[in-house]
Amino acid sequence: MKKLGVMVCTNSAIDYIPHKYNIPIIRSRIVFGDKEYVDFEELTADKFYEMIENDPSLFPRTAMASTGEMLTAYEKLRDEGCDEVLFITISSKMSGIYENAMIAKKMAEGVNVTVFDSKTVGYLQVKMALTACELAEQGKSLQEIMKELEFIRDHNHIYFAVSDLKFLVKNGRLSNAAGFVADVLKIKPLLEIDKNGAVVTVEKIRTFSRAVDRVIEKFLEETEGLDIEPFIIHAKNPETLAYMREKVLAVRPQYKEIQDYLLTPAVGAHCGPKAITIGYVLKH
């Protein structure tokens, strides 16, 4: 039976989700001026959000891992006895990590590398990685594993709201002109990750609290009658997290609990503090 090695990128926030598997992580860097930190290893989510909230003059940027780092990770798994490597990346519409991973794949020798574009970011990447590991343990083939990952990729949806648009603007996710108009009008866009894995504006709403309420409404409307796994991802925002969970469970007590996860600094640098998402994946 072929041995499969599973990898993810730091954007998944897998560091904050306990698991039993050996899953190498390709880490991005967080850059503050001339200072650079390796995501999680040198800068945790708690410390990152504390820094940008306490000092508004600080502005983070991100730098992704090189093809050389990815190639080294492939070769390390090969040397550990893996015949196949599966690298689950952040959406190719959000980052160049997928492209770099494909370049590194062509350079790898002695191991079959598959690069899977998750078309998402955060917890769902972790779900894909853990699913792949569990199925590999059961003796499933890579082809069978890929079918399960494709199901997760094609049957989920995430809505989110951001509190401060400057992070989207300065990181090139929103134009300066759009950001200026939104700031003057106090607009907080309701955003989603579409089926292509791109972040797009769904609606333009006044104030963050109203945007959060609308995110909840959209989620409840879309998931009516569906058998799903709901989840919340947030940028260190316990108050809004508690509010969102309470509102959803009041309408859907059958969920009993909604798991929540942190946005890692590599993603929080683009969303800013207080950003929050609610999403779901269909149960299979």
Residue frames relative to the residue before (quaternion, step in Angstrom):
aa qw qx qy qz dx dy dz
M 1.0000 0.0000 0.0000 0.0000 0.00 0.00 0.00
K 0.4506 -0.6992 0.4861 0.2679 3.57 -0.88 0.93
K 0.3456 -0.7295 0.5554 0.1998 3.55 -1.10 0.78
L 0.1999 -0.7980 0.5637 0.0736 3.57 -0.82 1.08
G 0.1631 -0.7524 0.6304 0.0990 3.54 -1.04 0.88
V 0.1782 -0.7965 0.5734 0.0708 3.59 -0.81 1.02
M 0.0761 -0.7904 0.6078 0.0049 3.56 -0.96 0.97
V 0.0770 -0.7591 0.6398 0.0926 3.55 -1.30 0.41
C 0.4392 -0.6513 0.5298 0.3197 3.56 -1.30 0.08
T 0.7055 -0.5132 0.3098 0.3781 3.53 -1.26 0.53
N 0.5695 0.6286 -0.3673 0.3815 3.60 1.16 -0.60
S 0.5641 0.6244 -0.3707 0.3932 3.57 1.23 -0.39
A 0.2722 -0.7708 0.5119 0.2641 3.59 1.20 -0.66
I 0.2305 0.8029 -0.5158 0.1904 3.58 1.11 0.63
D 0.5294 0.6439 -0.3989 0.3821 3.60 1.20 -0.44
Y 0.7304 0.4345 -0.2231 0.4774 3.58 1.12 -0.67
I 0.6689 0.4550 -0.2856 0.5138 3.59 1.31 0.10
P 0.3563 -0.7644 0.4922 0.2154 3.62 -0.35 1.18
H 0.1561 0.7633 -0.6178 0.1061 3.58 -1.07 0.77
K 0.5152 -0.6883 0.4405 0.2584 3.57 -1.25 0.39
Y 0.6144 0.6149 -0.3293 0.3687 3.59 1.24 -0.19
N 0.4459 -0.6329 0.5565 0.3017 3.52 -1.35 0.38
I 0.1298 0.7966 -0.5702 0.1534 3.58 -0.14 1.31
P 0.2931 -0.7692 0.5400 0.1755 3.62 -0.28 1.19
I 0.2296 -0.7799 0.5746 0.0942 3.55 -1.09 0.81
I 0.2582 -0.7303 0.6138 0.1526 3.56 -0.87 1.01
R 0.1770 -0.8566 0.4830 0.0415 3.55 -0.35 1.29
S 0.3460 -0.6960 0.5955 0.2032 3.52 -1.11 0.86
R 0.3852 -0.6848 0.5605 0.2618 3.55 -1.35 0.18
I 0.2769 -0.7106 0.6205 0.1826 3.53 -1.21 0.63
V 0.1327 -0.8228 0.5522 0.0237 3.57 -0.68 1.12
F 0.0385 -0.7499 0.6604 -0.0049 3.55 -0.91 1.07
G 0.8087 -0.1478 0.0708 0.5649 3.60 -0.15 1.24
D 0.7918 -0.2425 0.1951 0.5255 3.59 -0.59 -1.13
K 0.5938 0.5465 -0.3734 0.4575 3.59 1.26 0.23
E 0.1018 -0.8065 0.5823 0.0071 3.54 -0.90 0.99
Y 0.0883 -0.8015 0.5914 0.0106 3.57 -0.93 0.95
V 0.4056 -0.6696 0.5607 0.2695 3.56 -1.07 0.75
D 0.5200 -0.6687 0.4344 0.3061 3.56 -0.76 1.09
F 0.8406 0.1171 -0.1851 0.4954 3.52 -0.98 1.10
E 0.7035 0.4648 -0.2918 0.4517 3.62 0.71 -0.99
E 0.7980 0.2111 -0.1022 0.5551 3.58 1.02 -0.81
L 0.7872 0.1376 -0.0743 0.5965 3.58 1.27 -0.31
T 0.1921 -0.7951 0.5686 0.0878 3.56 -0.43 1.24
A 0.6808 -0.4803 0.3568 0.4226 3.56 -1.29 0.25
D 0.6385 0.5393 -0.3361 0.4343 3.60 0.88 -0.89
K 0.6979 0.4668 -0.2687 0.4719 3.56 0.84 -1.00
F 0.6342 0.5522 -0.3253 0.4325 3.58 0.97 -0.87
Y 0.7163 0.4399 -0.2677 0.4709 3.60 0.75 -1.01
E 0.5924 0.5523 -0.3559 0.4662 3.57 1.13 -0.59
M 0.6526 0.5316 -0.3077 0.4437 3.59 0.97 -0.88
I 0.7534 0.4100 -0.2431 0.4530 3.60 0.71 -1.03
E 0.6334 0.5035 -0.3460 0.4749 3.61 1.17 -0.37
N 0.6937 0.4817 -0.2743 0.4599 3.58 1.03 -0.76
D 0.7900 0.1795 -0.0882 0.5795 3.58 1.15 -0.56
P 0.2505 -0.8171 0.5041 0.1248 3.62 0.00 1.30
S 0.6013 0.5690 -0.3684 0.4230 3.61 1.18 -0.37
L 0.5757 0.5793 -0.3800 0.4342 3.59 1.22 -0.36
F 0.0181 0.7981 -0.6022 0.0075 3.55 -0.90 0.88
P 0.2599 -0.8085 0.5119 0.1295 3.59 -0.56 1.13
R 0.0817 -0.7323 0.6705 0.0859 3.50 -1.26 0.60
T 0.3224 -0.7494 0.5405 0.2056 3.56 -1.22 0.25
A 0.1303 -0.7526 0.6400 0.0840 3.54 -1.26 0.55
M 0.3282 -0.7730 0.5081 0.1912 3.57 -0.68 1.06
A 0.6427 -0.5286 0.4026 0.3814 3.52 -1.32 0.37
S 0.5154 -0.6534 0.4700 0.2942 3.55 -1.19 0.62
T 0.6384 -0.5000 0.4085 0.4189 3.56 -1.29 0.26
G 0.6030 0.5754 -0.3504 0.4272 3.57 1.11 -0.66
E 0.6452 0.5080 -0.3176 0.4742 3.58 1.00 -0.80
M 0.6551 0.5068 -0.3113 0.4659 3.56 1.00 -0.82
L 0.6385 0.5243 -0.3216 0.4626 3.57 0.97 -0.86
T 0.6353 0.5304 -0.3222 0.4596 3.58 0.97 -0.85
A 0.6524 0.5112 -0.3092 0.4663 3.59 1.01 -0.83
Y 0.6218 0.5286 -0.3376 0.4690 3.60 1.00 -0.80
E 0.7049 0.4824 -0.2661 0.4467 3.55 0.82 -1.06
K 0.6104 0.5460 -0.3510 0.4539 3.59 1.08 -0.65
L 0.6547 0.4898 -0.3106 0.4847 3.58 0.96 -0.83
R 0.6070 0.5433 -0.3439 0.4670 3.58 1.06 -0.75
D 0.6947 0.4824 -0.2710 0.4596 3.57 0.89 -0.98
E 0.6501 0.4913 -0.3073 0.4914 3.58 1.26 -0.41
G 0.6672 -0.5481 0.2766 0.4217 3.56 1.31 0.18
C 0.4695 0.6736 -0.4520 0.3487 3.59 1.23 0.17
D 0.3178 -0.7340 0.5725 0.1803 3.55 -0.97 0.93
E 0.7858 0.1635 -0.0569 0.5938 3.55 1.19 -0.70
V 0.1510 -0.7622 0.6238 0.0851 3.54 -1.19 0.69
L 0.1085 -0.7697 0.6273 0.0479 3.56 -0.98 0.91
F 0.0792 -0.7986 0.5966 0.0012 3.57 -0.55 1.21
I 0.1548 -0.7922 0.5885 0.0464 3.57 -0.55 1.24
T 0.1058 -0.8468 0.5212 0.0111 3.58 -0.38 1.24
I 0.6264 -0.4632 0.4702 0.4146 3.49 -1.42 0.19
S 0.6845 -0.4847 0.3454 0.4210 3.60 -1.19 0.48
S 0.4831 -0.6738 0.4856 0.2771 3.56 -0.97 0.89
K 0.6060 0.5478 -0.3514 0.4573 3.60 1.26 -0.26
M 0.7080 0.4478 -0.2509 0.4850 3.59 1.26 -0.31
S 0.8151 0.0931 0.0124 0.5716 3.57 1.14 -0.57
G 0.4885 -0.6516 0.4994 0.2955 3.55 -1.31 0.36
I 0.3642 0.7589 -0.4785 0.2497 3.60 1.26 0.10
Y 0.6356 0.5314 -0.3349 0.4488 3.60 0.93 -0.85
E 0.6640 0.5078 -0.3034 0.4575 3.58 0.89 -0.94
N 0.6569 0.5002 -0.3065 0.4736 3.59 0.93 -0.87
A 0.6404 0.5352 -0.3178 0.4499 3.56 1.02 -0.82
M 0.6451 0.5136 -0.3139 0.4706 3.57 1.07 -0.74
I 0.6233 0.5234 -0.3363 0.4738 3.59 1.06 -0.73
A 0.6661 0.4994 -0.2952 0.4688 3.58 0.93 -0.93
K 0.5875 0.5868 -0.3586 0.4266 3.58 1.09 -0.71
K 0.6727 0.5079 -0.2968 0.4487 3.58 0.94 -0.88
M 0.6782 0.4904 -0.2765 0.4723 3.57 1.22 -0.51
A 0.5772 0.6217 -0.3669 0.3817 3.58 1.23 -0.43
E 0.1256 -0.7891 0.5996 0.0455 3.56 -1.01 0.87
G 0.8201 0.2825 -0.2001 0.4557 3.54 -1.10 0.73
V 0.7557 0.2426 -0.1866 0.5790 3.57 1.23 0.25
N 0.3753 -0.7154 0.5458 0.2223 3.55 -1.06 0.80
V 0.1123 -0.8195 0.5615 0.0220 3.59 -0.55 1.19
T 0.0859 -0.7588 0.6443 0.0419 3.57 -0.97 0.94
V 0.1480 -0.7745 0.6107 0.0727 3.58 -0.80 1.03
F 0.1250 -0.8193 0.5592 0.0200 3.57 -0.59 1.18
D 0.2884 -0.7458 0.5819 0.1484 3.56 -0.70 1.16
S 0.3079 -0.7948 0.4967 0.1638 3.58 -0.34 1.25
K 0.2490 -0.7893 0.5070 0.2409 3.58 1.24 -0.57
T 0.7019 0.3504 -0.2665 0.5599 3.55 1.15 0.67
V 0.2640 -0.7394 0.5873 0.1969 3.56 -1.29 -0.31
G 0.7705 0.3852 -0.2553 0.4390 3.56 -1.17 0.54
Y 0.8836 -0.0647 0.0288 0.4629 3.52 -1.21 -0.68
L 0.6593 0.5293 -0.3399 0.4117 3.62 0.86 -0.83
Q 0.5741 0.5504 -0.3823 0.4704 3.60 1.16 -0.46
V 0.6447 0.5116 -0.3135 0.4738 3.57 1.02 -0.83
K 0.6338 0.5288 -0.3302 0.4578 3.57 0.94 -0.87
M 0.6457 0.5126 -0.3176 0.4684 3.58 0.98 -0.82
A 0.6723 0.5074 -0.2983 0.4490 3.58 0.89 -0.95
L 0.6865 0.4727 -0.2880 0.4714 3.59 0.88 -0.91
T 0.6064 0.5406 -0.3431 0.4716 3.58 1.10 -0.70
A 0.6502 0.5193 -0.3115 0.4588 3.58 0.94 -0.90
C 0.6658 0.5024 -0.3003 0.4628 3.59 0.94 -0.88
E 0.6540 0.5175 -0.3098 0.4567 3.58 0.95 -0.88
L 0.6856 0.4784 -0.2847 0.4691 3.58 0.92 -0.91
A 0.6147 0.5341 -0.3444 0.4672 3.58 1.07 -0.70
E 0.6194 0.5442 -0.3250 0.4632 3.59 1.07 -0.78
Q 0.6885 0.4768 -0.2648 0.4781 3.55 1.11 -0.75
G 0.5580 -0.6397 0.3674 0.3800 3.56 1.31 -0.02
K 0.3789 0.7300 -0.4868 0.2942 3.58 1.23 0.32
S 0.5007 -0.6497 0.4871 0.2998 3.56 -1.16 0.65
L 0.6550 -0.4953 0.3815 0.4244 3.57 -1.26 0.31
Q 0.6247 0.5453 -0.3389 0.4445 3.58 1.01 -0.76
E 0.6614 0.4936 -0.3009 0.4778 3.59 0.97 -0.84
I 0.6368 0.5289 -0.3171 0.4629 3.56 1.03 -0.82
M 0.6502 0.5321 -0.3156 0.4410 3.57 0.93 -0.89
K 0.6163 0.5481 -0.3483 0.4454 3.60 1.03 -0.71
E 0.6554 0.5023 -0.3078 0.4727 3.58 1.02 -0.79
L 0.6565 0.5030 -0.3122 0.4675 3.58 0.98 -0.82
E 0.6324 0.5254 -0.3293 0.4644 3.57 1.03 -0.74
F 0.6110 0.5395 -0.3525 0.4597 3.59 1.08 -0.68
I 0.6567 0.4974 -0.3100 0.4746 3.59 0.89 -0.91
R 0.6653 0.5218 -0.2993 0.4422 3.57 0.89 -0.97
D 0.7675 0.4008 -0.1941 0.4612 3.57 0.92 -0.91
H 0.7519 0.3519 -0.1974 0.5214 3.61 1.24 -0.13
N 0.5724 0.5360 -0.4240 0.4531 3.55 0.76 1.07
H 0.0429 -0.7792 0.6234 0.0486 3.55 -1.28 0.25
I 0.0968 -0.7918 0.6027 0.0211 3.55 -1.03 0.86
Y 0.1077 -0.7523 0.6476 0.0549 3.55 -1.03 0.94
F 0.0662 0.8219 -0.5657 0.0117 3.59 -1.06 0.57
A 0.2402 -0.7402 0.6150 0.1275 3.49 -1.38 0.44
V 0.1914 -0.7734 0.5942 0.1102 3.57 -1.10 0.73
S 0.4444 -0.7138 0.4874 0.2356 3.54 -1.10 0.76
D 0.7997 0.1579 -0.0486 0.5772 3.58 1.05 -0.80
L 0.3263 -0.8022 0.4741 0.1591 3.56 -0.42 1.26
K 0.5131 0.6824 -0.4286 0.2957 3.61 1.13 -0.43
F 0.6249 0.5495 -0.3481 0.4317 3.59 1.08 -0.62
L 0.6414 0.5000 -0.3118 0.4913 3.58 1.07 -0.74
V 0.6592 0.5168 -0.3029 0.4546 3.57 1.00 -0.87
K 0.7373 0.4448 -0.2495 0.4430 3.58 0.69 -1.08
N 0.6988 0.4193 -0.2733 0.5110 3.58 1.18 -0.41
G 0.5965 -0.6453 0.3319 0.3429 3.55 1.27 0.41
R 0.5035 0.6561 -0.4284 0.3640 3.60 1.22 0.29
L 0.7578 0.1478 -0.0979 0.6280 3.59 1.33 -0.22
S 0.5016 -0.6780 0.4390 0.3098 3.60 -0.88 0.90
N 0.6266 -0.5448 0.4008 0.3872 3.58 -1.21 0.52
A 0.6523 0.5230 -0.3145 0.4495 3.57 0.98 -0.89
A 0.6666 0.4910 -0.2972 0.4756 3.56 0.92 -0.93
G 0.6476 0.5265 -0.3110 0.4546 3.54 1.03 -0.80
F 0.6425 0.5233 -0.3202 0.4592 3.58 1.01 -0.82
V 0.6665 0.4957 -0.2988 0.4699 3.58 0.87 -0.97
A 0.6595 0.5127 -0.3070 0.4559 3.57 0.92 -0.91
D 0.6529 0.5174 -0.3156 0.4543 3.58 1.01 -0.81
V 0.6582 0.5121 -0.3047 0.4601 3.58 0.93 -0.92
L 0.7492 0.3873 -0.2040 0.4971 3.57 0.93 -0.91
K 0.3854 -0.7408 0.4539 0.3109 3.57 1.37 -0.01
I 0.2954 0.7644 -0.5115 0.2585 3.54 1.01 0.88
K 0.0884 -0.7592 0.6438 0.0353 3.54 -1.02 0.90
P 0.2809 -0.8104 0.4831 0.1761 3.61 -0.11 1.20
L 0.3501 -0.6589 0.6197 0.2434 3.51 -1.21 0.66
L 0.1122 -0.8283 0.5490 0.0009 3.56 -0.57 1.19
E 0.0915 -0.7734 0.6215 0.0850 3.54 -1.30 0.31
I 0.3732 -0.6327 0.6035 0.3103 3.52 -1.36 0.16
D 0.2719 -0.8002 0.5122 0.1531 3.57 -0.46 1.17
K 0.7407 -0.4451 0.2790 0.4188 3.57 -1.32 0.12
N 0.6488 0.4917 -0.3200 0.4846 3.59 1.24 -0.32
G 0.5439 -0.6380 0.3874 0.3834 3.56 1.30 -0.10
A 0.5300 0.6180 -0.4103 0.4109 3.57 1.24 0.38
V 0.4199 -0.6653 0.5527 0.2749 3.56 -1.21 0.59
V 0.0455 0.8133 -0.5741 0.0835 3.58 -0.61 1.13
T 0.4940 -0.6443 0.5002 0.3011 3.55 -1.25 0.53
V 0.2554 -0.7672 0.5739 0.1299 3.56 -0.88 0.99
E 0.7850 -0.0771 0.0977 0.6069 3.56 0.91 -0.99
K 0.3107 -0.7137 0.5898 0.2150 3.57 -1.29 0.40
I 0.0299 -0.8350 0.5439 -0.0778 3.53 -0.55 1.23
R 0.4355 -0.6769 0.5283 0.2704 3.57 -1.11 0.71
T 0.8550 0.1153 -0.1582 0.4803 3.54 -0.96 1.04
F 0.5753 -0.6210 0.4330 0.3096 3.52 -1.15 0.79
S 0.6491 0.5337 -0.3340 0.4268 3.60 0.91 -0.85
R 0.6573 0.4902 -0.3126 0.4796 3.58 1.03 -0.75
A 0.6134 0.5421 -0.3435 0.4603 3.56 1.07 -0.72
V 0.6341 0.5239 -0.3220 0.4688 3.58 1.02 -0.81
D 0.6508 0.5118 -0.3160 0.4633 3.59 0.93 -0.88
R 0.6722 0.4918 -0.3003 0.4649 3.57 0.98 -0.83
V 0.5838 0.5582 -0.3628 0.4648 3.59 1.10 -0.65
I 0.6547 0.5073 -0.3021 0.4719 3.57 0.95 -0.91
E 0.6468 0.5264 -0.3136 0.4541 3.59 0.94 -0.92
K 0.6624 0.5081 -0.3064 0.4574 3.59 0.88 -0.96
F 0.6450 0.5290 -0.3138 0.4534 3.55 0.95 -0.91
L 0.6926 0.4816 -0.2828 0.4565 3.59 0.83 -0.99
E 0.6324 0.5323 -0.3289 0.4567 3.59 1.01 -0.80
E 0.7230 0.4750 -0.2509 0.4344 3.55 0.84 -1.02
T 0.7552 0.4139 -0.2111 0.4624 3.59 1.02 -0.74
E 0.3395 0.7560 -0.4945 0.2620 3.59 1.26 0.09
G 0.8536 0.1375 -0.1183 0.4883 3.59 -0.77 1.05
L 0.5998 0.5739 -0.3620 0.4240 3.60 1.25 -0.01
D 0.3688 -0.6868 0.5788 0.2393 3.56 -1.21 0.62
I 0.1220 0.8428 -0.4984 0.1623 3.55 -0.11 1.33
E 0.3273 -0.6394 0.6351 0.2840 3.48 -1.46 0.06
P 0.1667 -0.8002 0.5681 0.0956 3.63 -0.42 1.15
F 0.0261 0.7917 -0.6103 0.0029 3.57 -1.21 0.43
I 0.2302 -0.7407 0.6159 0.1380 3.54 -1.30 0.49
I 0.0870 -0.7675 0.6335 0.0444 3.57 -1.02 0.84
H 0.0194 0.8392 -0.5403 0.0594 3.58 -0.77 0.94
A 0.4332 -0.6751 0.5426 0.2494 3.52 -1.32 0.50
K 0.7221 -0.4375 0.2276 0.4851 3.55 0.49 1.28
N 0.4327 0.6753 -0.4636 0.3765 3.56 0.70 1.16
P 0.0823 -0.8595 0.5026 0.0434 3.61 0.51 1.16
E 0.6218 0.5573 -0.3553 0.4202 3.60 1.05 -0.68
T 0.7078 0.4322 -0.2645 0.4922 3.58 0.82 -0.99
L 0.5721 0.5777 -0.3667 0.4522 3.57 1.13 -0.62
A 0.6850 0.4790 -0.2838 0.4699 3.60 0.82 -0.99
Y 0.6368 0.5312 -0.3142 0.4622 3.58 1.02 -0.86
M 0.6836 0.4917 -0.2865 0.4570 3.58 0.86 -0.99
R 0.6536 0.5136 -0.3136 0.4590 3.57 0.92 -0.88
E 0.6583 0.5171 -0.3052 0.4539 3.59 0.93 -0.92
K 0.6650 0.5142 -0.3022 0.4495 3.58 0.91 -0.94
V 0.6888 0.4768 -0.2867 0.4649 3.58 0.89 -0.91
L 0.6928 0.4792 -0.2896 0.4544 3.60 0.86 -0.91
A 0.5694 0.5815 -0.3844 0.4358 3.60 1.18 -0.46
V 0.7146 0.4076 -0.2295 0.5202 3.57 1.12 -0.72
R 0.7955 0.2039 -0.0767 0.5654 3.58 1.06 -0.81
P 0.0508 -0.8399 0.5399 0.0198 3.63 0.50 1.12
Q 0.5553 0.6285 -0.3898 0.3803 3.59 1.20 -0.43
Y 0.5608 0.5900 -0.4003 0.4209 3.60 1.19 -0.33
K 0.2423 -0.8126 0.4853 0.2133 3.59 1.24 -0.60
E 0.7862 -0.1143 0.1059 0.5980 3.58 0.84 -0.95
I 0.1623 -0.7487 0.6328 0.1122 3.55 -1.20 0.60
Q 0.3475 -0.7491 0.5267 0.2016 3.56 -0.57 1.14
D 0.1400 -0.7817 0.6005 0.0934 3.56 -1.13 0.64
Y 0.1402 -0.7875 0.5997 0.0244 3.52 -1.19 0.74
L 0.4834 -0.6705 0.4860 0.2838 3.56 -1.21 0.53
L 0.3930 -0.6275 0.6059 0.2910 3.52 -1.31 0.46
T 0.3849 -0.7309 0.5163 0.2261 3.57 -0.66 1.08
P 0.6724 -0.5129 0.3349 0.4156 3.65 -1.12 0.47
A 0.6137 0.5686 -0.3551 0.4171 3.61 1.03 -0.69
V 0.7039 0.3777 -0.2455 0.5491 3.59 1.23 -0.47
G 0.6315 0.5600 -0.3214 0.4293 3.57 1.02 -0.81
A 0.5657 0.6013 -0.3783 0.4187 3.58 1.17 -0.52
H 0.7105 0.4303 -0.2455 0.4997 3.57 1.16 -0.58
C 0.7269 0.4298 -0.2328 0.4823 3.60 1.13 -0.64
G 0.3663 -0.7371 0.4875 0.2914 3.56 1.10 -0.69
P 0.6703 -0.4993 0.3573 0.4168 3.58 -1.28 0.23
K 0.8045 0.3131 -0.2583 0.4336 3.54 -1.30 0.60
A 0.4367 0.6875 -0.4800 0.3258 3.63 1.20 -0.15
I 0.0090 -0.8108 0.5847 -0.0276 3.57 -1.04 0.74
T 0.1146 -0.7899 0.6007 0.0459 3.55 -1.08 0.75
I 0.0761 -0.7311 0.6656 0.1290 3.49 -1.33 0.31
G 0.0489 0.8110 -0.5777 0.0786 3.52 -0.92 0.91
Y 0.1830 -0.7681 0.6010 0.1240 3.51 -1.33 -0.02
V 0.1290 -0.7250 0.6614 0.1423 3.49 -1.38 0.24
L 0.5014 -0.6508 0.4776 0.3115 3.56 -0.97 0.84
K 0.4236 -0.6657 0.5423 0.2888 3.55 -1.07 0.68
H 0.3115 -0.7732 0.5346 0.1392 3.54 -1.02 0.87
